[in-house]
Amino acid sequence: MSRSVPGVGPDDVGHTAYARVRAGQVNAVQAALEDHTGRLDWPREQIEHYRTARLRALLSHARERSLFHARRLRELDPSTATVADLASLPMMTKQDAQDEWDSIVTTRDLDRERAERILAEQQWFSYTPSDEQVFSSGGSSGVRGVYVWDWQFYVSAACLAWRIQTREERRAPVRSPSRLAVLAAGIPPHASTPLFDVPTAPGMETVVIPAGAPFDEIVAAVAAARPTHLVGYASVIGRLARAALAGDLQVRPVRVSTNSEPLLDEDRHAIDEAWSATIHNLWGSTEIGVQAVGCGHGEGLHVCEDEVVLERVDDSGTPVAADAPAARTLATGLANRTFPFIRYDLGDQVTLLPGTCPCGSAFVRVADIGGRRDDDFRYGTKTVPASTFRYVLGADPRVSEYQVRQTVDGAEIFAVGDPDVPRLSSAVAAALRRQGLSDPQVRIEVVDHLQRHQASGKLQRFIALR
């Protein structure tokens, strides 16, 4: 049974219709978890054989149904392709994905214009007549993206997110009744809520708590939920652990899953000290789904090699040796047939870990992702998380990219696109007031482009006062 905290989520007919379809999708996840959990015990040979078969199926589908990928794959024979052959293809960037949307999508009844209309009109998460969901995100790069998840891709992503926990709970069942608190976006158009609001044990109740709410409201909602399990943004759960250590939160979760942000040592240590809970750190993206998950037994994260191909490459896109530094990581998602991402630049840097994991899984491991970390803004005693800005700016279809600079009493925002500046300024100011700023001053300037780091070309999206 799933519920939301008061004030989150509609109580209209649209929500009821969504809940009916979602119930079927969650049932599909729970049915598929049996297969996915069994894969964790596969030997290397079986993992690689399955991955190759899935890759060939994806490449064949993409070449036949997507004009964008047909051009990229014209020199590659999908029927004999291997992971090594991907190196012959050009990289796919976030800008490619958004500029070429209509030539990438493989279904005839969906294009960018219709996707934007779905985002604008839906009062809650919704499905297309073909059972697809459309999401929007500002992402860690600041470039607004629109994404479509088909039914099977969602089932795959949810299974990848939860299968390690499912395995561990079969080995050592947790107390009943179990309750899951989901600290995610909480509202459309972000994919985190549908992905993580999934009961994984019989009779488990779930509650969604908006991670962007004022922190005292989050603490109160978590206390009321009395969760046995926590899942959510790493920085928020770390802050909850510190509240527990200070005596401000009386809960005892036995299992914690962190996602969406790098899990810093300070947050990991706080979680361990507060609850001694098993931590499952997750690395994912709206484009690919779930890329790697920590098992709680050994270091790092197990790459979901059955559903994603990761390539560590140099600046030119050429793969590098396992023990060599890499400039970027490219991902090929094997489950999304409606909007394929092939050799997609994730923007994160990963390091492979040697040796065998104590949990016994043969899936390769990468170190916890450092990648990019948005800086929270601090105004005196008030802390405003970067997600406060992301939820407003990243969901505006008229903003393609943005950068936020903290000021003494608010923020200066540079936006690429054609936003309604007064409306957007008011929305950002209202979000800041909810975080405790009494009279926030917000200035938005529309620009043609944003200044990036001269050497790396990367964008520092949130710039705090020092």
C-alpha positions in Angstrom: 0.0 0.0 0.0 1.4 3.4 -1.0 0.5 6.8 0.3 1.9 10.4 0.2 2.4 12.9 3.0 -0.4 15.5 3.3 -0.3 18.1 0.5 1.5 15.8 -1.9 -0.3 14.3 -4.8 -3.8 14.9 -6.1 -7.0 13.3 -5.1 -8.7 13.5 -8.4 -9.9 11.1 -11.1 -6.5 11.3 -12.9 -4.7 10.0 -9.8 -7.2 7.1 -9.4 -6.6 6.1 -13.1 -2.9 6.3 -12.6 -3.0 4.2 -9.5 -4.9 1.4 -11.3 -2.3 1.2 -14.1 0.6 1.5 -11.6 -0.7 -1.4 -9.6 -0.3 -3.6 -12.6 3.2 -2.3 -13.2 4.3 -2.9 -9.7 2.9 -6.4 -9.9 5.0 -6.9 -13.0 8.1 -5.7 -11.1 7.4 -8.1 -8.2 7.0 -11.0 -10.7 10.2 -10.1 -12.6 12.2 -9.7 -9.4 12.5 -13.5 -9.1 14.4 -13.7 -12.4 16.5 -10.6 -11.7 17.5 -11.8 -8.2 18.6 -15.1 -9.7 20.9 -13.3 -12.1 23.0 -12.1 -9.2 24.4 -15.6 -8.9 25.3 -16.0 -12.6 28.9 -16.8 -13.5 30.9 -14.4 -15.7 30.3 -16.5 -18.8 26.5 -16.4 -18.5 26.5 -12.6 -17.8 28.6 -11.9 -20.9 26.5 -14.3 -23.1 23.3 -12.7 -22.0 24.6 -9.1 -22.3 25.8 -9.8 -25.9 22.4 -11.2 -26.9 20.6 -8.2 -25.4 23.0 -5.8 -27.1 22.4 -7.4 -30.5 18.6 -7.2 -30.0 18.8 -3.5 -29.0 21.1 -2.5 -32.0 18.8 -4.3 -34.4 15.7 -2.6 -33.1 17.3 0.8 -33.0 18.6 0.6 -36.5 15.2 -0.4 -37.9 13.1 2.0 -35.9 15.2 5.1 -35.2 16.5 7.4 -38.0 19.1 8.8 -35.6 20.5 5.4 -34.8 20.2 4.1 -38.3 22.7 6.7 -39.4 25.1 5.8 -36.5 24.8 2.1 -37.0 25.0 1.9 -40.8 28.5 0.3 -40.8 27.7 -2.1 -37.9 26.1 -5.5 -38.3 23.9 -5.9 -35.2 23.6 -9.7 -35.7 27.3 -10.2 -35.0 28.1 -7.1 -32.8 30.0 -7.4 -29.6 30.6 -4.9 -26.8 34.0 -4.2 -28.3 32.4 -3.1 -31.6 30.6 -0.2 -29.8 33.9 1.7 -29.9 33.4 2.2 -33.7 30.3 4.4 -33.0 30.4 8.1 -32.2 29.5 9.2 -28.7 25.9 10.3 -28.0 25.5 13.5 -26.0 22.7 15.0 -23.9 22.4 17.7 -26.5 22.0 15.0 -29.2 19.3 13.4 -27.2 17.3 16.6 -26.9 18.0 18.1 -30.4 17.3 14.8 -32.2 14.4 13.7 -30.1 12.0 13.0 -32.9 14.5 11.0 -34.9 15.6 8.9 -31.9 12.2 7.8 -30.5 11.1 4.5 -32.1 7.3 4.7 -31.7 5.2 6.4 -34.3 2.6 7.9 -31.9 5.0 9.9 -29.8 7.2 13.0 -30.7 8.7 15.8 -28.7 5.7 18.1 -29.1 3.3 15.5 -27.7 5.8 14.6 -24.9 5.9 18.3 -23.9 2.1 18.5 -24.0 1.8 15.4 -21.7 4.2 17.1 -19.3 2.3 20.3 -19.4 -1.2 18.8 -19.0 -0.7 16.0 -16.5 -1.8 16.8 -12.9 0.0 13.7 -11.6 2.2 11.0 -13.1 0.4 9.5 -16.1 0.7 6.9 -18.8 0.3 7.3 -22.6 -2.2 4.9 -24.3 0.8 2.7 -25.1 1.7 2.6 -21.4 4.7 4.9 -21.6 5.7 7.5 -19.1 7.2 10.9 -19.9 9.6 12.5 -17.5 11.6 15.8 -17.4 14.8 16.6 -15.5 17.3 19.4 -15.2 19.9 16.8 -14.7 23.4 17.3 -13.1 24.6 19.1 -16.2 21.8 21.8 -16.1 20.6 20.9 -19.6 16.8 20.2 -19.4 15.9 16.8 -20.7 12.7 15.1 -21.7 12.6 11.3 -21.5 10.3 8.4 -22.1 10.2 5.1 -20.3 8.2 2.3 -21.8 6.6 -0.4 -19.6 9.4 -3.0 -19.9 12.1 -0.4 -19.3 10.5 0.7 -16.1 10.1 -2.9 -14.9 13.8 -3.5 -15.7 15.0 -0.3 -13.9 12.9 -1.1 -10.8 14.2 -4.6 -10.6 17.8 -3.4 -10.9 17.1 -0.9 -8.1 15.7 -3.5 -5.7 17.0 -6.9 -6.5 20.1 -6.8 -4.3 17.9 -5.8 -1.3 15.5 -8.5 -2.2 18.3 -11.1 -2.1 19.6 -9.9 1.2 16.2 -9.9 2.8 15.6 -13.5 1.7 18.9 -14.4 3.4 18.0 -12.4 6.6 14.4 -11.4 6.8 13.6 -8.0 8.5 11.0 -7.5 11.1 7.4 -7.3 10.1 5.4 -5.2 9.3 7.9 -3.4 7.1 7.5 0.2 6.1 9.4 2.1 3.3 9.9 5.9 3.4 10.7 7.2 -0.1 12.5 10.5 0.0 12.3 11.6 -3.7 11.0 14.4 -5.8 7.5 13.5 -4.7 5.8 15.2 -7.7 5.9 15.1 -11.5 7.8 15.3 -13.8 10.8 13.6 -12.1 11.2 9.8 -12.4 12.5 9.2 -8.9 9.1 8.7 -7.3 7.7 6.0 -9.6 11.1 4.2 -9.6 11.6 4.0 -5.8 8.0 3.8 -4.5 8.0 0.0 -4.9 7.2 -2.4 -2.0 9.6 -5.3 -2.0 8.3 -7.4 0.8 4.8 -8.9 1.4 2.6 -6.4 3.1 5.1 -3.5 2.9 3.6 -0.1 3.2 5.3 2.8 1.4 5.1 6.6 2.0 6.5 9.3 -0.4 8.1 12.3 1.3 9.2 15.2 -0.9 13.0 15.6 -0.5 12.7 19.3 -1.4 10.4 20.1 1.5 11.7 22.2 4.4 13.8 19.9 6.6 11.7 20.1 9.7 8.7 18.9 7.6 10.8 16.0 6.3 11.9 15.0 9.9 8.3 15.1 11.1 7.1 13.0 8.1 9.8 10.4 8.6 9.1 10.2 12.3 5.4 9.6 11.6 6.2 6.9 9.0 8.4 4.9 11.4 10.2 3.3 8.5 12.0 0.0 8.6 13.5 1.0 5.2 14.7 4.3 3.9 15.4 5.2 0.2 16.3 8.6 -1.1 18.7 11.3 -2.0 22.1 10.7 -0.2 22.4 14.2 1.3 18.9 14.1 2.7 19.3 10.7 4.4 22.7 11.8 5.7 21.1 14.8 7.2 18.4 12.7 8.7 21.0 10.4 10.3 22.6 13.5 11.9 19.2 14.5 13.2 18.9 11.1 14.7 22.3 11.4 16.4 21.3 14.7 17.8 18.2 13.2 19.3 15.8 15.0 17.0 14.5 11.9 15.1 13.5 8.6 16.7 13.5 5.9 14.0 15.5 2.7 13.5 15.7 1.7 9.8 17.5 -1.6 9.2 18.2 -1.0 5.5 19.0 2.2 3.7 19.2 2.9 -0.1 20.9 6.1 -1.3 20.7 7.5 -4.8 20.7 10.6 -7.1 23.8 12.2 -5.5 27.3 10.9 -4.6 27.3 9.3 -1.1 29.9 11.3 0.7 31.9 9.7 3.5 30.4 12.1 6.0 26.9 10.9 5.2 27.9 7.3 5.1 29.5 7.5 8.5 26.5 9.4 10.0 24.1 6.7 8.7 26.3 3.9 10.1 26.7 5.7 13.5 23.0 6.5 13.8 21.4 3.2 12.7 24.1 0.6 11.9 21.9 -0.1 8.9 23.0 -1.9 5.8 23.6 0.8 3.1 22.8 0.1 -0.6 24.2 3.0 -2.6 22.8 3.3 -6.2 24.2 5.1 -9.3 21.6 5.8 -12.0 20.3 8.3 -14.5 17.0 9.1 -16.0 18.4 8.2 -19.4 19.8 4.8 -18.6 17.9 3.8 -15.5 20.0 2.0 -12.9 23.7 1.5 -13.7 25.2 0.1 -10.5 24.1 -0.8 -7.0 26.1 -1.5 -3.8 25.5 -4.8 -2.0 26.4 -3.8 1.5 29.1 -6.5 1.8 32.0 -5.2 -0.2 33.4 -1.9 -1.5 31.8 0.0 -4.4 28.9 -0.8 -6.6 28.0 -3.8 -8.8 27.5 -2.7 -12.4 24.2 -4.0 -13.8 26.0 -5.6 -16.7 22.9 -7.6 -17.8 21.0 -4.4 -18.6 23.7 -1.8 -19.3 27.1 -1.6 -21.1 29.6 0.8 -19.5 32.7 2.0 -21.4 35.5 4.0 -19.7 37.0 6.2 -22.4 39.4 9.0 -23.1 38.3 12.5 -24.3 38.1 11.2 -27.9 35.8 8.3 -26.9 38.4 5.5 -27.2 38.1 2.9 -24.5 41.0 2.8 -21.9 42.5 -0.1 -20.0 40.8 -1.2 -16.8 43.6 0.2 -14.6 44.0 3.4 -16.6 42.3 6.7 -15.8 39.3 7.6 -17.9 38.0 11.1 -18.9 34.3 10.0 -19.1 31.9 7.1 -19.0 29.7 6.0 -21.9 26.6 3.9 -21.3 24.4 1.8 -23.5 21.1 0.9 -21.9 19.9 -2.5 -23.1 16.3 -2.2 -21.9 14.8 1.0 -23.3 13.6 0.2 -26.8 11.4 3.3 -27.1 14.2 5.9 -26.7 17.5 4.1 -27.1 20.7 5.5 -25.6 23.7 4.0 -27.3 27.2 5.1 -26.2 25.7 7.9 -24.2 28.0 10.3 -22.4 27.0 10.1 -18.7 29.4 12.8 -17.6 30.6 10.8 -14.6 34.0 9.3 -14.1 34.2 5.7 -12.7 37.0 3.5 -11.4 36.9 -0.3 -11.7 37.6 -2.3 -8.5 39.7 -5.4 -8.7 39.0 -8.7 -7.0 35.9 -10.7 -6.0 33.2 -9.2 -3.8 32.5 -10.9 -0.4 28.8 -11.2 -1.5 29.8 -13.7 -4.1 28.4 -11.9 -7.2 30.5 -12.1 -10.4 29.1 -8.7 -11.6 32.1 -6.3 -11.9 32.3 -3.4 -9.4 33.1 0.3 -9.6 34.1 2.6 -6.8 31.4 4.8 -5.3 30.7 7.5 -7.8 32.3 10.9 -7.0 31.2 12.5 -10.3 29.6 15.9 -9.9 28.2 17.2 -6.6 25.8 20.2 -6.5 26.7 22.5 -3.6 24.0 23.4 -1.1 23.6 27.1 -0.4 23.9 28.3 3.2 22.2 31.5 4.3 23.2 32.1 7.9 21.7 29.1 9.8 19.5 28.1 6.8 20.6 25.4 4.4 18.9 25.4 0.9 19.5 22.2 -1.1 20.3 22.5 -4.8 17.2 20.5 -5.5 15.1 23.5 -4.4 16.2 25.3 -7.6 16.3 22.1 -9.7 12.7 21.2 -9.2 11.6 24.6 -10.5 14.1 25.4 -13.2 14.6 21.8 -14.5 10.9 21.3 -15.0 10.3 24.5 -17.1 10.0 23.5 -20.8 11.1 27.0 -21.8 14.5 26.7 -20.0 17.0 24.5 -21.8 19.9 25.2 -19.5 20.6 27.2 -16.4 23.2 28.2 -13.8 22.5 29.4 -10.3 24.8 31.8 -8.4 24.1 32.4 -4.8 23.8 36.0 -3.6 23.7 37.3 0.0 19.9 37.3 0.1 18.9 35.0 -2.8 20.2 33.9 -6.1 21.2 35.2 -9.6 20.1 32.8 -12.3 21.3 32.6 -15.9 18.8 30.8 -18.1 19.2 29.7 -21.7 15.8 29.7 -23.5 12.7 31.8 -23.5 11.2 31.6 -20.0 8.5 33.7 -18.5 10.9 35.6 -16.3 8.4 37.1 -13.8 6.6 33.9 -13.3 9.8 31.8 -13.0 11.3 34.4 -10.6 8.2 34.2 -8.4 8.3 30.4 -8.4 11.9 30.2 -7.3 11.3 32.9 -4.6 8.4 30.9 -3.3 10.5 27.7 -3.1 13.2 29.7 -1.2 10.6 31.0 1.2 9.5 27.4 1.9 13.1 26.7 2.9 13.1 29.5 5.5 14.3 32.6 3.6 12.1 35.5 4.7 12.5 37.8 1.8 14.5 36.1 -1.0 15.7 38.2 -3.9 15.8 36.3 -7.2 17.2 37.8 -10.4 16.9 35.9 -13.7 18.8 36.8 -16.8 18.2 35.2 -20.1 21.4 34.5 -22.0 22.5 32.8 -25.2 24.9 30.4 -23.5 26.6 29.6 -20.2 30.2 30.0 -19.4 31.9 26.6 -18.9 35.2 25.6 -17.5 37.8 26.5 -20.1 39.8 23.3 -19.8 37.2 20.6 -19.2 34.2 22.2 -20.9 32.1 21.3 -17.8 29.5 23.5 -16.3 29.5 24.4 -12.7 25.7 24.7 -12.3 25.5 25.8 -8.7 28.0 28.4 -7.5 27.8 29.1 -3.7 29.2 32.2 -1.9 32.5 31.4 -0.4 
